[in-house]
Amino acid sequence: MNDRPRVAAVVLAAGMSTRMGNNKLLADIHGQPLVRRVVGSIEASAARPIVVVTGHDDELVGAALRGTEAAIVHNPAYRDGLSTSLRAGISVLTECDAAIILLGDMPAISPFVIDKMIAAYEPKKRNAICVAASRGRRGNPVLFDRAFFPELQTISGDIGAREIIRMHWPLVCEVDVDDDGPLIDLDTPEELEQFLRRP
């Protein structure tokens, strides 16, 4: 009998990339689109199923993910903020114990980080929300036990789930990793260029 929890992955990939000037999710990161790189890391991890929520340029983002394991969910309300994409992704999850929420613009999240978060998830030991951290600084992704799905469906605007994390701090586990992946997202051309120069 397999007692391992089933943890789904939800990738938020619906934004308009206003600070980048073009769709950052399609930016070439060492030979592949950024969003495909993120999904590739999830595919190499234990998280299943994989759901990608699209919005802006949904056809192009979908094409970039062709051939991956990702199921695409389109969010027509993507202009109303990140929370709408989070709700759209959570709404399609059925048979899973938890979900790890990833941002589509974080190219340095490795399969190791995802699997370390899944290993830390133990709701019976009060580790019901797991937040990735680097050297004590919280970042992304964040894993939520299924018990929080109804609350995730009620948030609005562009703030994500920070308030839910704050309200349930006794159940929050920080998962510190040995790299800065949880803190790196690409919002501007300068950040993209800097990332591409990394060794």
C-alpha atoms as an extended CHARMM CRD file, in Angstrom:
* protein
*
       199  EXT
         1         1  MET       CA              0.0000000000        0.0000000000        0.0000000000  PROA      1               0.0000000000
         2         2  ASN       CA              1.3520000000        3.4330000000       -1.0060000000  PROA      2               0.0000000000
         3         3  ASP       CA              0.9670000000        5.9070000000        1.8500000000  PROA      3               0.0000000000
         4         4  ARG       CA              2.8370000000        8.7210000000        0.1240000000  PROA      4               0.0000000000
         5         5  PRO       CA              0.7110000000       11.8490000000       -0.2270000000  PROA      5               0.0000000000
         6         6  ARG       CA             -0.3840000000       12.8230000000       -3.6820000000  PROA      6               0.0000000000
         7         7  VAL       CA              0.7250000000       16.4010000000       -4.2590000000  PROA      7               0.0000000000
         8         8  ALA       CA             -0.4470000000       18.2090000000       -7.3740000000  PROA      8               0.0000000000
         9         9  ALA       CA              1.4460000000       21.1050000000       -8.9660000000  PROA      9               0.0000000000
        10        10  VAL       CA             -0.2840000000       24.2900000000      -10.1010000000  PROA      10              0.0000000000
        11        11  VAL       CA              1.7780000000       26.6770000000      -12.2340000000  PROA      11              0.0000000000
        12        12  LEU       CA              0.4890000000       30.2430000000      -12.4820000000  PROA      12              0.0000000000
        13        13  ALA       CA              1.3100000000       31.3650000000      -16.0240000000  PROA      13              0.0000000000
        14        14  ALA       CA             -1.4100000000       33.8500000000      -16.9540000000  PROA      14              0.0000000000
        15        15  GLY       CA              0.1450000000       37.2720000000      -16.3700000000  PROA      15              0.0000000000
        16        16  MET       CA              0.7820000000       40.0360000000      -18.8920000000  PROA      16              0.0000000000
        17        17  SER       CA              4.5070000000       40.5840000000      -18.1500000000  PROA      17              0.0000000000
        18        18  THR       CA              4.0150000000       44.3540000000      -18.1680000000  PROA      18              0.0000000000
        19        19  ARG       CA              7.4770000000       45.0890000000      -16.7050000000  PROA      19              0.0000000000
        20        20  MET       CA              9.2480000000       42.7790000000      -19.1720000000  PROA      20              0.0000000000
        21        21  GLY       CA              7.8150000000       44.4020000000      -22.2960000000  PROA      21              0.0000000000
        22        22  ASN       CA              6.9720000000       41.0400000000      -23.8870000000  PROA      22              0.0000000000
        23        23  ASN       CA              5.7610000000       37.7170000000      -22.5590000000  PROA      23              0.0000000000
        24        24  LYS       CA              8.4800000000       36.6140000000      -20.1460000000  PROA      24              0.0000000000
        25        25  LEU       CA              7.0710000000       33.0820000000      -20.0130000000  PROA      25              0.0000000000
        26        26  LEU       CA              8.2020000000       32.6400000000      -23.6080000000  PROA      26              0.0000000000
        27        27  ALA       CA             11.6920000000       34.0520000000      -22.9950000000  PROA      27              0.0000000000
        28        28  ASP       CA             14.4710000000       31.7310000000      -24.1610000000  PROA      28              0.0000000000
        29        29  ILE       CA             16.2750000000       30.2420000000      -21.1760000000  PROA      29              0.0000000000
        30        30  HSD       CA             19.1990000000       28.2110000000      -22.4810000000  PROA      30              0.0000000000
        31        31  GLY       CA             17.2570000000       26.8780000000      -25.4290000000  PROA      31              0.0000000000
        32        32  GLN       CA             13.7360000000       26.5260000000      -24.0810000000  PROA      32              0.0000000000
        33        33  PRO       CA             10.8650000000       28.8270000000      -23.1100000000  PROA      33              0.0000000000
        34        34  LEU       CA             10.8640000000       29.8600000000      -19.4530000000  PROA      34              0.0000000000
        35        35  VAL       CA              7.4860000000       28.2710000000      -18.7170000000  PROA      35              0.0000000000
        36        36  ARG       CA              8.5900000000       24.9820000000      -20.2750000000  PROA      36              0.0000000000
        37        37  ARG       CA             11.7130000000       25.0170000000      -18.1200000000  PROA      37              0.0000000000
        38        38  VAL       CA              9.5420000000       25.3750000000      -15.0010000000  PROA      38              0.0000000000
        39        39  VAL       CA              7.2720000000       22.5220000000      -16.0800000000  PROA      39              0.0000000000
        40        40  GLY       CA             10.3280000000       20.3860000000      -16.8840000000  PROA      40              0.0000000000
        41        41  SER       CA             11.5120000000       20.7340000000      -13.2960000000  PROA      41              0.0000000000
        42        42  ILE       CA              8.1030000000       19.6130000000      -12.0480000000  PROA      42              0.0000000000
        43        43  GLU       CA              8.0850000000       16.6470000000      -14.4250000000  PROA      43              0.0000000000
        44        44  ALA       CA             11.3790000000       15.5180000000      -12.8700000000  PROA      44              0.0000000000
        45        45  SER       CA              9.8280000000       15.7140000000       -9.3840000000  PROA      45              0.0000000000
        46        46  ALA       CA              7.2080000000       13.6760000000       -7.5270000000  PROA      46              0.0000000000
        47        47  ALA       CA              4.4280000000       16.2570000000       -7.9990000000  PROA      47              0.0000000000
        48        48  ARG       CA              1.4730000000       15.0040000000      -10.0570000000  PROA      48              0.0000000000
        49        49  PRO       CA             -0.7590000000       15.9690000000      -11.7560000000  PROA      49              0.0000000000
        50        50  ILE       CA              0.6510000000       19.1610000000      -13.2790000000  PROA      50              0.0000000000
        51        51  VAL       CA             -1.7790000000       21.9830000000      -14.0500000000  PROA      51              0.0000000000
        52        52  VAL       CA             -0.7150000000       25.1770000000      -15.8330000000  PROA      52              0.0000000000
        53        53  VAL       CA             -3.0780000000       28.1380000000      -15.6690000000  PROA      53              0.0000000000
        54        54  THR       CA             -2.8250000000       30.3780000000      -18.7430000000  PROA      54              0.0000000000
        55        55  GLY       CA             -4.3510000000       33.7340000000      -19.5680000000  PROA      55              0.0000000000
        56        56  HSD       CA             -2.4300000000       36.3150000000      -21.5850000000  PROA      56              0.0000000000
        57        57  ASP       CA             -1.0830000000       34.7970000000      -24.8320000000  PROA      57              0.0000000000
        58        58  ASP       CA             -2.7060000000       31.5060000000      -23.8580000000  PROA      58              0.0000000000
        59        59  GLU       CA             -2.2530000000       29.9340000000      -27.2890000000  PROA      59              0.0000000000
        60        60  LEU       CA              1.4610000000       30.7440000000      -27.3790000000  PROA      60              0.0000000000
        61        61  VAL       CA              2.0250000000       29.5300000000      -23.8280000000  PROA      61              0.0000000000
        62        62  GLY       CA              0.0670000000       26.3580000000      -24.6170000000  PROA      62              0.0000000000
        63        63  ALA       CA              2.1820000000       25.7920000000      -27.7090000000  PROA      63              0.0000000000
        64        64  ALA       CA              5.3640000000       26.1990000000      -25.6410000000  PROA      64              0.0000000000
        65        65  LEU       CA              4.1460000000       23.3790000000      -23.3980000000  PROA      65              0.0000000000
        66        66  ARG       CA              3.1540000000       20.9890000000      -26.1720000000  PROA      66              0.0000000000
        67        67  GLY       CA              4.4620000000       17.4960000000      -25.4650000000  PROA      67              0.0000000000
        68        68  THR       CA              4.7630000000       18.0080000000      -21.7070000000  PROA      68              0.0000000000
        69        69  GLU       CA              2.6080000000       16.3460000000      -19.0450000000  PROA      69              0.0000000000
        70        70  ALA       CA              0.9220000000       19.6440000000      -18.1920000000  PROA      70              0.0000000000
        71        71  ALA       CA             -2.8510000000       20.0070000000      -18.3350000000  PROA      71              0.0000000000
        72        72  ILE       CA             -3.7620000000       23.5280000000      -19.4590000000  PROA      72              0.0000000000
        73        73  VAL       CA             -6.4950000000       25.5130000000      -17.7130000000  PROA      73              0.0000000000
        74        74  HSD       CA             -7.3660000000       28.8820000000      -19.2490000000  PROA      74              0.0000000000
        75        75  ASN       CA             -8.2560000000       31.7080000000      -16.8930000000  PROA      75              0.0000000000
        76        76  PRO       CA            -10.3830000000       34.2740000000      -18.7690000000  PROA      76              0.0000000000
        77        77  ALA       CA            -10.2980000000       36.5990000000      -15.7350000000  PROA      77              0.0000000000
        78        78  TYR       CA             -6.4900000000       36.8060000000      -15.6240000000  PROA      78              0.0000000000
        79        79  ARG       CA             -6.5320000000       40.6170000000      -15.8200000000  PROA      79              0.0000000000
        80        80  ASP       CA             -8.1540000000       40.6590000000      -12.3600000000  PROA      80              0.0000000000
        81        81  GLY       CA             -5.0250000000       39.4550000000      -10.6110000000  PROA      81              0.0000000000
        82        82  LEU       CA             -2.9940000000       36.4460000000       -9.5590000000  PROA      82              0.0000000000
        83        83  SER       CA             -5.7350000000       35.2040000000       -7.2520000000  PROA      83              0.0000000000
        84        84  THR       CA             -8.0230000000       34.4320000000      -10.1930000000  PROA      84              0.0000000000
        85        85  SER       CA             -5.4100000000       32.0750000000      -11.6390000000  PROA      85              0.0000000000
        86        86  LEU       CA             -4.8680000000       30.4380000000       -8.2810000000  PROA      86              0.0000000000
        87        87  ARG       CA             -8.5920000000       29.8240000000       -7.9630000000  PROA      87              0.0000000000
        88        88  ALA       CA             -8.7850000000       28.4590000000      -11.5200000000  PROA      88              0.0000000000
        89        89  GLY       CA             -5.9660000000       25.9970000000      -10.8610000000  PROA      89              0.0000000000
        90        90  ILE       CA             -7.2520000000       24.8060000000       -7.5030000000  PROA      90              0.0000000000
        91        91  SER       CA            -10.7780000000       24.3490000000       -8.8710000000  PROA      91              0.0000000000
        92        92  VAL       CA             -9.7490000000       21.4920000000      -11.1960000000  PROA      92              0.0000000000
        93        93  LEU       CA             -7.8770000000       19.4520000000       -8.5830000000  PROA      93              0.0000000000
        94        94  THR       CA             -9.7810000000       16.4140000000       -7.3990000000  PROA      94              0.0000000000
        95        95  GLU       CA             -7.8040000000       13.4070000000       -6.2020000000  PROA      95              0.0000000000
        96        96  CYS       CA             -4.8590000000       14.9370000000       -4.3820000000  PROA      96              0.0000000000
        97        97  ASP       CA             -3.8750000000       15.5370000000       -0.7670000000  PROA      97              0.0000000000
        98        98  ALA       CA             -2.1780000000       18.8750000000       -1.3510000000  PROA      98              0.0000000000
        99        99  ALA       CA             -1.0270000000       21.2610000000       -4.0530000000  PROA      99              0.0000000000
       100       100  ILE       CA              2.2770000000       22.9970000000       -4.5800000000  PROA      100             0.0000000000
       101       101  ILE       CA              1.7800000000       26.4210000000       -6.1580000000  PROA      101             0.0000000000
       102       102  LEU       CA              4.5520000000       27.5750000000       -8.4890000000  PROA      102             0.0000000000
       103       103  LEU       CA              5.0490000000       30.7620000000      -10.4680000000  PROA      103             0.0000000000
       104       104  GLY       CA              5.7560000000       30.4020000000      -14.1720000000  PROA      104             0.0000000000
       105       105  ASP       CA              8.5680000000       32.9830000000      -14.0990000000  PROA      105             0.0000000000
       106       106  MET       CA             10.8890000000       31.2330000000      -11.6230000000  PROA      106             0.0000000000
       107       107  PRO       CA             13.5480000000       29.4370000000      -13.6900000000  PROA      107             0.0000000000
       108       108  ALA       CA             15.7770000000       28.3020000000      -10.8070000000  PROA      108             0.0000000000
       109       109  ILE       CA             13.2860000000       26.0500000000       -9.0180000000  PROA      109             0.0000000000
       110       110  SER       CA             14.7630000000       22.5700000000       -9.2210000000  PROA      110             0.0000000000
       111       111  PRO       CA             13.1330000000       19.1400000000       -8.8510000000  PROA      111             0.0000000000
       112       112  PHE       CA             15.1130000000       18.8480000000       -5.6030000000  PROA      112             0.0000000000
       113       113  VAL       CA             13.3410000000       21.8890000000       -4.1260000000  PROA      113             0.0000000000
       114       114  ILE       CA              9.9170000000       20.5360000000       -5.0890000000  PROA      114             0.0000000000
       115       115  ASP       CA             10.6480000000       17.0740000000       -3.6960000000  PROA      115             0.0000000000
       116       116  LYS       CA             12.1060000000       18.5140000000       -0.4850000000  PROA      116             0.0000000000
       117       117  MET       CA              8.8690000000       20.4440000000        0.0500000000  PROA      117             0.0000000000
       118       118  ILE       CA              6.7680000000       17.3540000000       -0.5800000000  PROA      118             0.0000000000
       119       119  ALA       CA              8.9070000000       15.4160000000        1.9090000000  PROA      119             0.0000000000
       120       120  ALA       CA              8.4000000000       18.1580000000        4.5150000000  PROA      120             0.0000000000
       121       121  TYR       CA              4.6120000000       18.0400000000        4.1040000000  PROA      121             0.0000000000
       122       122  GLU       CA              3.2240000000       16.1610000000        7.1170000000  PROA      122             0.0000000000
       123       123  PRO       CA             -0.1490000000       17.5730000000        8.1990000000  PROA      123             0.0000000000
       124       124  LYS       CA             -0.3180000000       15.1780000000       11.1450000000  PROA      124             0.0000000000
       125       125  LYS       CA              2.7950000000       16.9180000000       12.4840000000  PROA      125             0.0000000000
       126       126  ARG       CA              1.2770000000       20.3540000000       11.7780000000  PROA      126             0.0000000000
       127       127  ASN       CA              3.3090000000       20.8600000000        8.5830000000  PROA      127             0.0000000000
       128       128  ALA       CA              0.2000000000       21.6090000000        6.5250000000  PROA      128             0.0000000000
       129       129  ILE       CA              1.5960000000       24.6340000000        4.6710000000  PROA      129             0.0000000000
       130       130  CYS       CA              5.1700000000       24.4250000000        3.4150000000  PROA      130             0.0000000000
       131       131  VAL       CA              6.9600000000       27.5570000000        2.2080000000  PROA      131             0.0000000000
       132       132  ALA       CA             10.2420000000       27.4280000000        0.3050000000  PROA      132             0.0000000000
       133       133  ALA       CA             12.9680000000       29.5720000000        1.8160000000  PROA      133             0.0000000000
       134       134  SER       CA             16.5640000000       30.4330000000        1.0690000000  PROA      134             0.0000000000
       135       135  ARG       CA             18.9080000000       31.4330000000        3.8790000000  PROA      135             0.0000000000
       136       136  GLY       CA             15.9290000000       32.3060000000        6.0640000000  PROA      136             0.0000000000
       137       137  ARG       CA             14.0960000000       34.3940000000        3.4510000000  PROA      137             0.0000000000
       138       138  ARG       CA             10.7060000000       33.0660000000        2.3840000000  PROA      138             0.0000000000
       139       139  GLY       CA              9.9520000000       32.7680000000       -1.3080000000  PROA      139             0.0000000000
       140       140  ASN       CA              8.1310000000       30.3920000000       -3.6490000000  PROA      140             0.0000000000
       141       141  PRO       CA              6.7700000000       27.7990000000       -4.2260000000  PROA      141             0.0000000000
       142       142  VAL       CA              4.2490000000       27.2010000000       -1.4630000000  PROA      142             0.0000000000
       143       143  LEU       CA              2.5240000000       23.8950000000       -0.7000000000  PROA      143             0.0000000000
       144       144  PHE       CA             -0.9950000000       23.8160000000        0.7780000000  PROA      144             0.0000000000
       145       145  ASP       CA             -2.8420000000       20.8950000000        2.3110000000  PROA      145             0.0000000000
       146       146  ARG       CA             -6.2040000000       20.2420000000        0.6800000000  PROA      146             0.0000000000
       147       147  ALA       CA             -7.9330000000       21.5820000000        3.8110000000  PROA      147             0.0000000000
       148       148  PHE       CA             -6.9750000000       25.0820000000        2.6490000000  PROA      148             0.0000000000
       149       149  PHE       CA             -8.4130000000       24.7790000000       -0.8610000000  PROA      149             0.0000000000
       150       150  PRO       CA            -11.7490000000       26.4080000000        0.1380000000  PROA      150             0.0000000000
       151       151  GLU       CA             -9.8790000000       29.3960000000        1.5780000000  PROA      151             0.0000000000
       152       152  LEU       CA             -7.7000000000       29.6610000000       -1.5120000000  PROA      152             0.0000000000
       153       153  GLN       CA            -10.8920000000       29.8970000000       -3.5550000000  PROA      153             0.0000000000
       154       154  THR       CA            -11.9650000000       33.0170000000       -1.6460000000  PROA      154             0.0000000000
       155       155  ILE       CA             -8.9270000000       35.2650000000       -2.1170000000  PROA      155             0.0000000000
       156       156  SER       CA             -9.0470000000       38.1780000000       -4.5380000000  PROA      156             0.0000000000
       157       157  GLY       CA             -6.7630000000       40.7040000000       -6.1830000000  PROA      157             0.0000000000
       158       158  ASP       CA             -3.0640000000       40.2800000000       -6.8530000000  PROA      158             0.0000000000
       159       159  ILE       CA             -1.6910000000       39.3400000000       -3.4320000000  PROA      159             0.0000000000
       160       160  GLY       CA             -1.7210000000       35.5800000000       -3.7440000000  PROA      160             0.0000000000
       161       161  ALA       CA             -2.1230000000       33.5260000000       -0.5660000000  PROA      161             0.0000000000
       162       162  ARG       CA              0.0510000000       35.5400000000        1.8470000000  PROA      162             0.0000000000
       163       163  GLU       CA             -2.8660000000       36.2850000000        4.1480000000  PROA      163             0.0000000000
       164       164  ILE       CA             -3.8050000000       32.6090000000        4.4420000000  PROA      164             0.0000000000
       165       165  ILE       CA             -0.2040000000       31.7870000000        5.3470000000  PROA      165             0.0000000000
       166       166  ARG       CA             -0.1950000000       34.5340000000        7.9680000000  PROA      166             0.0000000000
       167       167  MET       CA             -3.5030000000       33.4260000000        9.5070000000  PROA      167             0.0000000000
       168       168  HSD       CA             -2.3670000000       29.8180000000        9.8640000000  PROA      168             0.0000000000
       169       169  TRP       CA              1.2340000000       30.4200000000       10.9430000000  PROA      169             0.0000000000
       170       170  PRO       CA              1.2290000000       27.5650000000       13.5410000000  PROA      170             0.0000000000
       171       171  LEU       CA              0.7580000000       25.1290000000       10.6400000000  PROA      171             0.0000000000
       172       172  VAL       CA              3.4570000000       26.6700000000        8.4460000000  PROA      172             0.0000000000
       173       173  CYS       CA              6.7470000000       24.8930000000        7.8210000000  PROA      173             0.0000000000
       174       174  GLU       CA              9.6710000000       26.7440000000        6.2470000000  PROA      174             0.0000000000
       175       175  VAL       CA             11.6240000000       24.4830000000        3.9170000000  PROA      175             0.0000000000
       176       176  ASP       CA             15.1030000000       25.9490000000        3.6240000000  PROA      176             0.0000000000
       177       177  VAL       CA             17.0680000000       24.9380000000        0.5390000000  PROA      177             0.0000000000
       178       178  ASP       CA             20.7290000000       25.3910000000       -0.2940000000  PROA      178             0.0000000000
       179       179  ASP       CA             20.2540000000       27.6730000000       -3.2960000000  PROA      179             0.0000000000
       180       180  ASP       CA             18.5370000000       30.9480000000       -4.1410000000  PROA      180             0.0000000000
       181       181  GLY       CA             15.9660000000       29.4340000000       -6.5060000000  PROA      181             0.0000000000
       182       182  PRO       CA             12.9700000000       30.2920000000       -4.2820000000  PROA      182             0.0000000000
       183       183  LEU       CA             13.9040000000       33.9880000000       -4.4460000000  PROA      183             0.0000000000
       184       184  ILE       CA             14.5210000000       34.3670000000       -8.1950000000  PROA      184             0.0000000000
       185       185  ASP       CA             11.7560000000       35.5040000000      -10.4990000000  PROA      185             0.0000000000
       186       186  LEU       CA             12.2020000000       37.3020000000      -13.8000000000  PROA      186             0.0000000000
       187       187  ASP       CA             10.1350000000       40.4780000000      -14.0640000000  PROA      187             0.0000000000
       188       188  THR       CA             12.3700000000       42.8120000000      -16.0780000000  PROA      188             0.0000000000
       189       189  PRO       CA             14.7850000000       42.5560000000      -19.0360000000  PROA      189             0.0000000000
       190       190  GLU       CA             17.6260000000       43.3060000000      -16.6000000000  PROA      190             0.0000000000
       191       191  GLU       CA             16.6700000000       40.3820000000      -14.3430000000  PROA      191             0.0000000000
       192       192  LEU       CA             16.4570000000       38.0820000000      -17.3680000000  PROA      192             0.0000000000
       193       193  GLU       CA             19.8630000000       39.1830000000      -18.6210000000  PROA      193             0.0000000000
       194       194  GLN       CA             21.3730000000       38.7610000000      -15.1630000000  PROA      194             0.0000000000
       195       195  PHE       CA             19.9610000000       35.2410000000      -14.8570000000  PROA      195             0.0000000000
       196       196  LEU       CA             21.2990000000       34.2350000000      -18.2630000000  PROA      196             0.0000000000
       197       197  ARG       CA             24.7890000000       35.3450000000      -17.1880000000  PROA      197             0.0000000000
       198       198  ARG       CA             24.7740000000       33.0280000000      -14.1860000000  PROA      198             0.0000000000
       199       199  PRO       CA             27.4300000000       30.2860000000      -14.3030000000  PROA      199             0.0000000000
